[in-house]
Amino acid sequence: MTLQESLRALPPDEKLAVVTQLWNDLAASAPLMLPEDELAEMNRRRDELLANPDIAIDADEVWRRVDGD
């Protein structure tokens, strides 16, 4: 059985425990390096939002857009 198959076979609470442990391990490791173009885009979007907070949307609107409503 492959690792993926073993993980898929876990019950939801054990899957969550694995994800949590992986996330904690990532958080404790060295910072991830983003490509310069992605970092520049993130900074551009942050600056745009700080300059005009009215462009922000709330979580409900995000989900409406995701769901296509």
N, C-alpha and C positions, 0 to 999 in steps of 0.2 A: 504494500500500500504506500502510495506517495505521501509526502508531507501535506500537499493540498487536499488529498482525499481524506487523510486523517483529520485535518482541521475542519473540513466540511461535515465530517461525521460527529463532531462535538455538539453537545446541546448548547443552546444559546447562552446560558450563563457561563459556561466554560469558554466559549468563543469570546465573550466580552472580557473575561479574565485575561486571555491571551492578548487581545488587542490592547488592553490597559497596560499590561506588562511591556509590550513592544513600544507603546507610546512613551511610557516612562523611561525606557532604555534610550529611545531617541532623544528625549529631552535632556538626559544626563550626558549624552555624547557630545562630541565636538559640533559646533554649529554647522548647519548645512550651507553650502555655498551656492547661491543662485547665479545664473548667468547674468552678465551685466545688463543685457536688454530687458530681462524680466525685472530686475531690481529697478532699473530706470522707469519702467512702466508703473510699478508699484508706487514709486516716489511721485510720479506725475499724477497718478490718481489720488494719492493722499493730499498732495498740494491743491489739487482741484477741489476736493471736498472741503479742505480747511478754508479755502478762499470763498466757497459758496456752499454752506451746509444745507441749504434748501434743496440741493440736488439729491440728497440721500433718500433712500426708500426704507420703509420698515420691513420687518420679517414677514408680515402678512403679504405685503406686495411682492416680495421676493418669491414666496410660495405660489402666489397667483400667477406670476410669470413662468415659474417652473412647470406648474400644472397646466398652463395654457388657458387659464380662465380669463 
